[in-house]
Amino acid sequence: MAMAAVANDVEPNSISMEEGETGGDDTNNNNSAATIMAMRRKEKRKMLKKMKRKQLRREKALKEREEEEARLNDPEEQLRLLRLEQEEAERMERDRREFEEREMRFLQELELKKKREEEEEEQRRKLREESRTNLVRISEFSPIFVSFVMIGFSYLMELWMVLKFVLVVS
């Protein structure tokens, strides 16, 4: 209401500015005075609407706060919230354990894969050594025979690698 009282007060400068714009004619003065009065009523209505909306917002916020307080002070609500917190903690613990188990399985699989690769590399190394020792023994034969055996051996090694890859993939 205090704001409405302020709206009733008329500033002399605003009236004189309105009169100055209309040219100062008497008929225009009457029209501009009516316009000023209409503007004042419009401003009053606008101000009252604004104050009502503000008061409604305040009352609504107060009511919501009171309802929230009452709900939080309710023993059943407190039990429900406590139960929800416990369930959330249990779910998080379960998720953490599952993650750790998956991670452990992954690391074990990675270790097994590395071990298999090392064993295969060791087998290849042994085969190369055997082939070299065999080539030394075969060197007594003709050079054409040795080159033929080397070419055949390299094809066998490639075939063995392809088969190994197919078996690992499938």
ROMIDO-211857 format. One record per residue: residue in one letter; chain; y, z, x negated of N, C-alpha, C, O, CB in turn. Coordinates in steps of 0.2 Angstrom, whole numbers. Glycine has a CB too. Layout:
BEGIN
(A,A,(Y,Z,X),(Y,Z,X),(Y,Z,X),(Y,Z,X),(Y,Z,X))
...
END
This chain:
BEGIN
(M,A,(-6,0,-4),(0,0,0),(6,0,-4),(11,-3,-2),(0,6,5))
(A,A,(6,3,-10),(12,3,-15),(13,-4,-17),(19,-5,-17),(10,8,-21))
(M,A,(8,-8,-18),(10,-15,-20),(13,-19,-14),(17,-23,-15),(3,-18,-21))
(A,A,(11,-17,-8),(15,-20,-2),(22,-18,-2),(26,-22,0),(11,-19,5))
(A,A,(23,-12,-3),(30,-10,-3),(34,-14,-8),(40,-15,-7),(31,-2,-4))
(V,A,(32,-15,-14),(35,-19,-19),(36,-26,-17),(42,-29,-19),(31,-19,-26))
(A,A,(32,-29,-13),(33,-35,-11),(38,-36,-6),(41,-41,-5),(26,-38,-8))
(N,A,(40,-31,-2),(45,-31,3),(52,-31,-1),(57,-34,2),(45,-24,7))
(D,A,(53,-29,-7),(59,-29,-11),(60,-36,-12),(56,-40,-15),(59,-24,-17))
(V,A,(67,-38,-12),(69,-45,-13),(73,-45,-19),(78,-41,-19),(72,-48,-7))
(E,A,(72,-49,-24),(76,-49,-30),(82,-54,-28),(81,-60,-25),(72,-52,-36))
(P,A,(88,-52,-29),(94,-56,-28),(93,-63,-32),(96,-68,-29),(100,-52,-29))
(N,A,(91,-63,-38),(91,-69,-42),(86,-74,-38),(88,-80,-39),(88,-67,-49))
(S,A,(81,-72,-35),(76,-77,-32),(80,-80,-26),(79,-86,-25),(70,-74,-31))
(I,A,(83,-76,-22),(87,-79,-17),(92,-84,-19),(93,-89,-16),(90,-74,-12))
(S,A,(96,-82,-24),(101,-86,-26),(99,-93,-29),(102,-98,-28),(106,-83,-31))
(M,A,(93,-92,-32),(90,-98,-35),(88,-103,-30),(89,-109,-30),(84,-96,-40))
(E,A,(85,-100,-24),(83,-104,-19),(89,-108,-16),(89,-114,-14),(79,-100,-14))
(E,A,(94,-104,-15),(100,-107,-11),(103,-112,-16),(106,-117,-14),(105,-101,-10))
(G,A,(103,-111,-22),(106,-116,-27),(102,-122,-27),(105,-128,-28),(106,-113,-34))
(E,A,(96,-122,-26),(92,-128,-26),(93,-132,-19),(93,-138,-19),(84,-126,-26))
(T,A,(95,-129,-14),(96,-132,-8),(103,-135,-7),(104,-139,-2),(95,-128,-2))
(G,A,(107,-134,-11),(114,-137,-11),(119,-132,-8),(125,-134,-8),(114,-143,-7))
(G,A,(117,-126,-5),(122,-121,-3),(125,-123,4),(129,-119,6),(128,-121,-7))
(D,A,(122,-128,8),(124,-129,14),(122,-124,19),(116,-121,18),(121,-136,17))
(D,A,(126,-122,25),(124,-117,29),(117,-118,33),(113,-114,33),(129,-116,34))
(T,A,(116,-124,35),(110,-126,38),(104,-125,34),(99,-123,35),(110,-133,42))
(N,A,(105,-127,28),(100,-127,22),(99,-119,21),(93,-117,19),(102,-131,16))
(N,A,(104,-115,21),(104,-108,19),(99,-105,24),(95,-101,23),(111,-105,19))
(N,A,(100,-106,31),(96,-103,36),(88,-105,35),(84,-101,36),(98,-106,43))
(N,A,(88,-112,33),(81,-114,32),(78,-111,26),(72,-109,26),(81,-122,31))
(S,A,(82,-110,21),(79,-107,15),(78,-100,16),(73,-97,13),(84,-108,9))
(A,A,(82,-96,20),(81,-89,21),(74,-89,25),(70,-84,24),(86,-86,25))
(A,A,(73,-93,30),(66,-93,33),(61,-94,29),(55,-91,29),(67,-98,39))
(T,A,(62,-99,24),(56,-100,19),(55,-94,15),(49,-93,14),(58,-106,15))
(I,A,(60,-91,13),(59,-85,9),(55,-80,13),(51,-76,10),(66,-82,6))
(M,A,(57,-79,19),(54,-74,23),(47,-76,24),(42,-71,24),(58,-73,30))
(A,A,(45,-82,25),(38,-84,26),(34,-83,19),(29,-81,20),(38,-92,28))
(M,A,(38,-84,14),(34,-83,8),(33,-76,7),(28,-74,4),(39,-86,2))
(R,A,(38,-72,9),(36,-65,8),(30,-63,12),(26,-59,10),(43,-61,10))
(R,A,(30,-65,19),(24,-64,23),(18,-66,20),(13,-63,20),(25,-66,30))
(K,A,(18,-72,17),(12,-75,14),(10,-71,8),(4,-70,7),(14,-82,12))
(E,A,(15,-69,4),(14,-65,-2),(11,-58,0),(6,-56,-3),(20,-64,-6))
(K,A,(14,-55,5),(11,-49,8),(4,-50,10),(-1,-46,8),(15,-46,14))
(R,A,(2,-55,14),(-5,-56,16),(-9,-57,10),(-15,-54,9),(-5,-62,20))
(K,A,(-7,-61,5),(-11,-62,-1),(-12,-56,-5),(-18,-54,-7),(-7,-67,-6))
(M,A,(-7,-52,-5),(-8,-45,-9),(-12,-41,-5),(-17,-37,-9),(-1,-42,-10))
(L,A,(-12,-40,1),(-17,-36,5),(-24,-38,4),(-28,-34,4),(-15,-36,13))
(K,A,(-25,-45,5),(-32,-48,4),(-34,-46,-3),(-40,-44,-4),(-32,-55,5))
(K,A,(-30,-46,-8),(-32,-45,-15),(-34,-38,-16),(-39,-36,-19),(-26,-47,-20))
(M,A,(-30,-33,-13),(-31,-26,-13),(-38,-24,-9),(-42,-20,-12),(-25,-22,-10))
(K,A,(-39,-27,-3),(-45,-26,0),(-51,-28,-4),(-56,-25,-4),(-45,-30,7))
(R,A,(-51,-34,-7),(-56,-37,-11),(-58,-32,-17),(-64,-30,-18),(-55,-44,-13))
(K,A,(-52,-30,-20),(-53,-25,-25),(-56,-18,-23),(-61,-16,-26),(-46,-23,-28))
(Q,A,(-54,-16,-17),(-57,-10,-15),(-64,-10,-13),(-68,-6,-14),(-53,-7,-8))
(L,A,(-66,-16,-10),(-73,-18,-8),(-77,-18,-14),(-83,-15,-14),(-74,-24,-4))
(R,A,(-75,-21,-20),(-79,-21,-26),(-80,-14,-29),(-85,-13,-31),(-75,-26,-31))
(R,A,(-74,-10,-29),(-75,-3,-31),(-80,0,-27),(-85,4,-30),(-68,0,-31))
(E,A,(-80,0,-20),(-85,4,-16),(-92,1,-17),(-97,5,-18),(-83,3,-9))
(K,A,(-93,-5,-18),(-99,-8,-19),(-102,-6,-26),(-108,-4,-26),(-99,-16,-19))
(A,A,(-98,-6,-31),(-100,-4,-38),(-102,4,-37),(-107,6,-40),(-95,-5,-43))
(L,A,(-98,8,-34),(-99,15,-33),(-106,16,-30),(-110,20,-32),(-94,19,-30))
(K,A,(-107,12,-24),(-113,13,-20),(-119,11,-25),(-124,14,-25),(-113,9,-14))
(E,A,(-119,6,-29),(-124,3,-33),(-126,9,-38),(-131,10,-40),(-122,-3,-36))
(R,A,(-120,12,-41),(-121,17,-46),(-125,23,-43),(-130,26,-46),(-115,19,-49))
(E,A,(-123,25,-37),(-126,31,-34),(-133,29,-32),(-138,33,-33),(-122,32,-27))
(E,A,(-135,23,-30),(-142,21,-28),(-146,21,-35),(-152,23,-35),(-142,14,-25))
(E,A,(-143,18,-40),(-147,18,-46),(-148,25,-49),(-154,27,-51),(-143,14,-52))
(E,A,(-143,30,-49),(-144,37,-51),(-150,40,-46),(-154,43,-49),(-138,41,-50))
(A,A,(-149,39,-40),(-154,42,-35),(-161,39,-37),(-166,43,-37),(-152,41,-28))
(R,A,(-162,33,-38),(-168,30,-40),(-171,33,-47),(-177,34,-47),(-167,22,-40))
(L,A,(-166,33,-52),(-169,36,-58),(-171,43,-58),(-175,45,-62),(-163,35,-63))
(N,A,(-168,47,-53),(-169,54,-53),(-175,55,-48),(-178,61,-48),(-163,58,-50))
(D,A,(-178,50,-45),(-184,51,-41),(-190,52,-45),(-191,48,-50),(-185,45,-36))
(P,A,(-194,57,-44),(-200,58,-48),(-205,53,-48),(-208,51,-53),(-203,65,-46))
(E,A,(-206,49,-42),(-211,44,-42),(-208,38,-46),(-212,35,-50),(-211,42,-35))
(E,A,(-202,37,-46),(-199,31,-50),(-200,33,-58),(-201,28,-62),(-191,30,-48))
(Q,A,(-199,39,-59),(-199,41,-66),(-207,40,-69),(-208,38,-74),(-197,48,-67))
(L,A,(-211,42,-64),(-218,41,-66),(-220,34,-67),(-224,32,-71),(-223,44,-61))
(R,A,(-217,30,-62),(-219,22,-62),(-216,19,-69),(-219,15,-72),(-215,19,-56))
(L,A,(-210,21,-71),(-207,19,-77),(-211,21,-83),(-212,17,-88),(-200,21,-78))
(L,A,(-213,27,-83),(-217,30,-89),(-224,26,-89),(-226,24,-95),(-219,37,-88))
(R,A,(-227,25,-83),(-233,21,-83),(-232,14,-86),(-236,11,-90),(-236,20,-76))
(L,A,(-226,11,-84),(-225,4,-86),(-224,4,-94),(-226,-1,-97),(-218,1,-83))
(E,A,(-220,9,-97),(-219,10,-104),(-226,10,-107),(-227,7,-113),(-215,15,-105))
(Q,A,(-230,14,-105),(-237,15,-108),(-241,9,-108),(-244,7,-113),(-241,21,-104))
(E,A,(-241,5,-102),(-245,-1,-102),(-242,-6,-107),(-246,-10,-110),(-244,-4,-95))
(E,A,(-235,-6,-107),(-232,-11,-112),(-234,-9,-119),(-235,-13,-123),(-224,-11,-112))
(A,A,(-234,-2,-121),(-236,0,-128),(-244,-2,-129),(-245,-4,-134),(-235,7,-128))
(E,A,(-248,-1,-124),(-255,-3,-125),(-256,-11,-126),(-260,-13,-130),(-259,-1,-119))
(R,A,(-252,-14,-122),(-252,-22,-122),(-250,-24,-129),(-253,-28,-133),(-248,-25,-117))
(M,A,(-245,-21,-132),(-242,-23,-139),(-247,-21,-144),(-249,-25,-149),(-236,-19,-140))
(E,A,(-251,-15,-143),(-256,-13,-148),(-262,-18,-148),(-264,-20,-153),(-258,-6,-147))
(R,A,(-264,-20,-142),(-269,-25,-141),(-268,-31,-144),(-272,-34,-148),(-271,-26,-134))
(D,A,(-262,-34,-143),(-259,-40,-146),(-259,-40,-154),(-261,-44,-157),(-252,-42,-143))
(R,A,(-257,-34,-156),(-257,-33,-164),(-264,-33,-167),(-265,-36,-172),(-253,-26,-165))
(R,A,(-268,-30,-163),(-275,-30,-166),(-278,-37,-166),(-282,-39,-170),(-280,-25,-162))
(E,A,(-277,-40,-160),(-280,-47,-160),(-277,-52,-165),(-281,-56,-168),(-278,-50,-153))
(F,A,(-271,-51,-166),(-267,-55,-172),(-270,-53,-178),(-272,-58,-182),(-260,-53,-172))
(E,A,(-271,-47,-180),(-274,-45,-186),(-281,-47,-187),(-283,-50,-192),(-274,-37,-187))
(E,A,(-285,-47,-182),(-292,-50,-182),(-292,-58,-183),(-296,-60,-187),(-296,-48,-175))
(R,A,(-288,-61,-180),(-287,-68,-181),(-285,-70,-188),(-288,-74,-191),(-282,-72,-176))
(E,A,(-280,-66,-190),(-278,-67,-197),(-284,-66,-202),(-285,-69,-207),(-272,-62,-199))
(M,A,(-288,-60,-201),(-293,-59,-205),(-298,-64,-205),(-301,-66,-211),(-296,-52,-203))
(R,A,(-300,-67,-199),(-305,-72,-199),(-302,-79,-203),(-306,-82,-206),(-306,-74,-191))
(F,A,(-296,-80,-202),(-293,-86,-205),(-294,-85,-213),(-295,-90,-216),(-286,-87,-203))
(L,A,(-292,-79,-215),(-292,-78,-222),(-299,-79,-225),(-301,-81,-230),(-289,-71,-224))
(Q,A,(-304,-76,-221),(-311,-77,-223),(-313,-84,-223),(-317,-86,-228),(-316,-73,-218))
(E,A,(-311,-88,-218),(-313,-95,-218),(-310,-98,-224),(-313,-103,-227),(-311,-98,-211))
(L,A,(-304,-97,-225),(-301,-100,-231),(-304,-98,-238),(-305,-102,-242),(-293,-97,-231))
(E,A,(-306,-92,-238),(-310,-90,-244),(-317,-94,-245),(-318,-96,-250),(-311,-82,-244))
(L,A,(-320,-94,-239),(-327,-98,-239),(-326,-105,-241),(-329,-108,-245),(-330,-97,-232))
(K,A,(-320,-108,-238),(-319,-115,-240),(-317,-116,-247),(-320,-121,-250),(-313,-118,-236))
(K,A,(-314,-111,-250),(-312,-112,-257),(-318,-111,-261),(-319,-115,-266),(-307,-106,-259))
(K,A,(-323,-106,-259),(-329,-105,-263),(-333,-111,-263),(-336,-113,-268),(-333,-99,-260))
(R,A,(-334,-115,-257),(-338,-121,-256),(-335,-126,-261),(-339,-130,-264),(-338,-123,-249))
(E,A,(-328,-127,-261),(-325,-132,-265),(-327,-131,-272),(-328,-135,-276),(-318,-132,-264))
(E,A,(-326,-125,-274),(-328,-123,-281),(-335,-124,-283),(-337,-127,-288),(-326,-115,-283))
(E,A,(-340,-123,-278),(-347,-124,-279),(-348,-132,-280),(-352,-134,-284),(-351,-121,-274))
(E,A,(-345,-136,-276),(-345,-143,-276),(-343,-146,-282),(-346,-150,-285),(-342,-146,-270))
(E,A,(-337,-143,-284),(-334,-145,-291),(-339,-144,-297),(-340,-148,-301),(-327,-142,-292))
(E,A,(-342,-138,-296),(-347,-136,-301),(-353,-141,-301),(-355,-143,-307),(-349,-129,-300))
(Q,A,(-355,-143,-295),(-361,-147,-295),(-359,-154,-298),(-363,-157,-301),(-363,-148,-287))
(R,A,(-353,-157,-296),(-350,-163,-299),(-350,-163,-306),(-352,-167,-310),(-343,-165,-296))
(R,A,(-348,-157,-309),(-347,-156,-316),(-354,-157,-319),(-355,-160,-324),(-343,-150,-318))
(K,A,(-359,-153,-316),(-366,-153,-319),(-369,-160,-319),(-372,-162,-323),(-370,-148,-315))
(L,A,(-367,-164,-313),(-370,-171,-312),(-367,-175,-318),(-370,-179,-321),(-368,-173,-305))
(R,A,(-360,-174,-319),(-357,-178,-324),(-360,-177,-331),(-362,-181,-335),(-350,-177,-324))
(E,A,(-361,-170,-332),(-364,-168,-339),(-371,-171,-339),(-373,-174,-345),(-365,-161,-339))
(E,A,(-375,-171,-334),(-382,-174,-334),(-382,-181,-335),(-386,-184,-339),(-386,-172,-327))
(S,A,(-377,-185,-332),(-377,-192,-332),(-375,-194,-340),(-377,-199,-342),(-372,-195,-327))
(R,A,(-371,-190,-343),(-369,-191,-350),(-375,-190,-354),(-376,-194,-359),(-363,-187,-352))
(T,A,(-378,-185,-353),(-384,-184,-357),(-389,-189,-356),(-393,-191,-361),(-387,-177,-356))
(N,A,(-390,-191,-350),(-395,-196,-349),(-392,-203,-352),(-397,-207,-354),(-396,-197,-341))
(L,A,(-386,-204,-352),(-383,-210,-355),(-385,-210,-362),(-386,-216,-365),(-376,-211,-353))
(V,A,(-384,-204,-365),(-386,-204,-372),(-393,-206,-373),(-394,-210,-378),(-384,-197,-375))
(R,A,(-397,-204,-369),(-404,-206,-370),(-405,-213,-368),(-409,-216,-371),(-409,-201,-365))
(I,A,(-401,-215,-364),(-402,-222,-361),(-399,-227,-367),(-400,-233,-367),(-399,-224,-354))
(S,A,(-394,-224,-370),(-391,-229,-375),(-395,-232,-380),(-393,-237,-383),(-386,-224,-379))
(E,A,(-402,-230,-380),(-406,-234,-384),(-408,-241,-381),(-410,-245,-384),(-413,-230,-385))
(F,A,(-407,-241,-374),(-408,-248,-371),(-402,-252,-372),(-397,-250,-376),(-409,-247,-363))
(S,A,(-402,-258,-369),(-397,-263,-371),(-390,-261,-367),(-390,-257,-362),(-399,-270,-368))
(P,A,(-384,-263,-370),(-378,-261,-367),(-377,-264,-360),(-373,-260,-356),(-372,-264,-372))
(I,A,(-380,-269,-358),(-380,-272,-351),(-383,-267,-347),(-380,-266,-341),(-383,-279,-351))
(F,A,(-389,-264,-348),(-392,-260,-344),(-388,-253,-343),(-388,-250,-338),(-399,-258,-347))
(V,A,(-385,-251,-349),(-381,-245,-348),(-375,-246,-344),(-373,-241,-339),(-378,-243,-355))
(S,A,(-371,-252,-344),(-366,-253,-340),(-368,-253,-332),(-365,-251,-328),(-362,-259,-342))
(F,A,(-374,-256,-331),(-377,-257,-325),(-378,-250,-322),(-377,-249,-316),(-383,-261,-325))
(V,A,(-381,-245,-326),(-382,-239,-323),(-376,-235,-322),(-376,-231,-317),(-387,-235,-329))
(M,A,(-371,-236,-326),(-364,-232,-325),(-361,-235,-318),(-358,-231,-315),(-360,-234,-331))
(I,A,(-361,-241,-317),(-358,-244,-311),(-362,-241,-305),(-359,-239,-300),(-358,-252,-311))
(G,A,(-369,-241,-305),(-373,-238,-300),(-372,-231,-299),(-371,-229,-293),(-380,-239,-301))
(F,A,(-371,-227,-304),(-370,-220,-304),(-363,-219,-301),(-362,-214,-297),(-370,-217,-311))
(S,A,(-358,-223,-302),(-351,-221,-299),(-351,-223,-292),(-348,-219,-288),(-346,-226,-303))
(Y,A,(-355,-228,-290),(-356,-230,-283),(-359,-224,-279),(-358,-222,-274),(-359,-236,-282))
(L,A,(-364,-221,-282),(-368,-216,-279),(-363,-210,-279),(-364,-206,-273),(-374,-214,-284))
(M,A,(-359,-208,-283),(-355,-203,-283),(-350,-204,-277),(-348,-199,-274),(-351,-202,-290))
(E,A,(-347,-210,-277),(-342,-211,-271),(-346,-210,-264),(-343,-207,-260),(-339,-218,-272))
(L,A,(-352,-213,-264),(-356,-212,-258),(-357,-205,-256),(-356,-203,-250),(-362,-216,-258))
(W,A,(-359,-201,-261),(-360,-194,-260),(-353,-190,-258),(-354,-186,-253),(-362,-190,-267))
(M,A,(-348,-192,-260),(-341,-189,-258),(-340,-191,-251),(-337,-186,-247),(-336,-191,-263))
(V,A,(-341,-197,-249),(-340,-199,-242),(-344,-195,-237),(-342,-193,-232),(-341,-207,-241))
(L,A,(-351,-195,-239),(-355,-191,-235),(-353,-184,-234),(-354,-181,-229),(-362,-192,-237))
(K,A,(-351,-181,-240),(-349,-174,-240),(-343,-173,-235),(-343,-168,-231),(-348,-172,-247))
(F,A,(-338,-178,-236),(-332,-177,-232),(-334,-178,-224),(-331,-174,-220),(-327,-183,-234))
(V,A,(-338,-182,-222),(-341,-183,-216),(-344,-177,-213),(-343,-175,-207),(-345,-189,-215))
(L,A,(-348,-174,-217),(-352,-168,-215),(-347,-162,-214),(-348,-158,-209),(-357,-166,-220))
(V,A,(-342,-162,-218),(-337,-156,-218),(-333,-157,-212),(-331,-152,-208),(-333,-156,-224))
(V,A,(-330,-163,-210),(-326,-165,-205),(-330,-163,-198),(-327,-160,-194),(-324,-172,-205))
(S,A,(-336,-165,-198),(-340,-165,-191),(-343,-158,-191),(-346,-156,-187),(-345,-170,-191))
END
